[in-house]
Structures are given as structure tokens and as C-alpha cells.
Amino acid sequence: MSDALPICPECSGEHTYEMGALLVCPMCGHEWVADEAAADAAEPGPRVITDAVGNVLADGDTVTVIKDLKVKGSSTVIKVGTKVRGIRLIDGVGDHDIDCKVDGIGPTQLKSSVVKKA
């Protein structure tokens, strides 16, 4: 890359530095992709999350679990057919994109590929 790094698009700070494939601003903490084409591909627009059968999910929906799920760090299982009410869509760890509270289990995150809109 050239010696002159671009300024921060958030705060216009001049002290940006490279961290792997990203550029980082130490003033505001903003990170962005150095390549313009990669930046456009990284942010295609609003993310649409669908369930296992293709229905679009939204915050507050009620979903049904379609397969038994082992709860990590516990011997409990979320059974098939368990209804989960009032989901929130998030960018969670890995593929987990649903934040919810399951009765008898507590707060947890689920993958949209293991639920069906009720």
C-alpha cells in the first residue's frame, strides 16, 4: 500500500493505521476496509434474515424450534416444537442471529436456520 493512508471517514482523523486488511482510526476507533470495492461488498445494505423455510423474520416475531438443540455448557435440551416469543434480530457470535428468552432455559441466541416462523 502507499505511504499516505486515507483519513478516517467518521471523524476525519489523520492518524489512521493498518491492522491486517482493515484501516483503523485511533481517535474514534472506527474500522473500515481499505479497498473501496471490498467496502461496497462488505456493506450491501439492510440484512434480511429468513427462517429455515424462507420466511422473513422481524423483531418481536414468534418462532418455533424445528430440531432438538443441545444447550452449550448444560445438559438441557431445547425440544422440537418449543415456541419462542418476542425475538430480537442481532449480529451475534458466528451464525447466531436471534436473541431470545426460552422458557425453562433463559436468555440465549439461536440460528435462524433452526427455527420456523409461527
VENRALIN-V393646 format. One line per field, one symbol per residue. ss: DSSP state (A for helix, B for strand, O for the rest). phi: phi as a letter, one per 30 degrees, with the letter a starting at -180 (. if undefined). psi: psi as a letter, one per 40 degrees, with the letter a starting at -180 (. if undefined). A space follows every 50 residues. Layout:
ss=???
phi=???
psi=???
This chain:
ss=OOOOOOOOOOOOOOOBBBBOOBBBBOOOOOBBBOOAAAAAAAOOOOOOOB OOOOOBOOOOOOBBBOOOBBOOOOOOBBOOOOBBOOOBBOOOOOOBBBBB BBOOOBBBBBBAAABBBO
phi=.dddddddddcidccdbcbidccbcddcidbaddddddddddbdkddccc ddcjddcbejdcbcdcadbdcdibcdbddeiddbcidbdbcddicdbbca bceicjdacbdddcbbdd
psi=iidhiiihedefiefiiigbeiiihedeehiihdhdddddddgeahhhhi adeehhiiheihihheihhhhheieihhihehhhifihhigahbehehhi hhhedahiiiieeeihh.
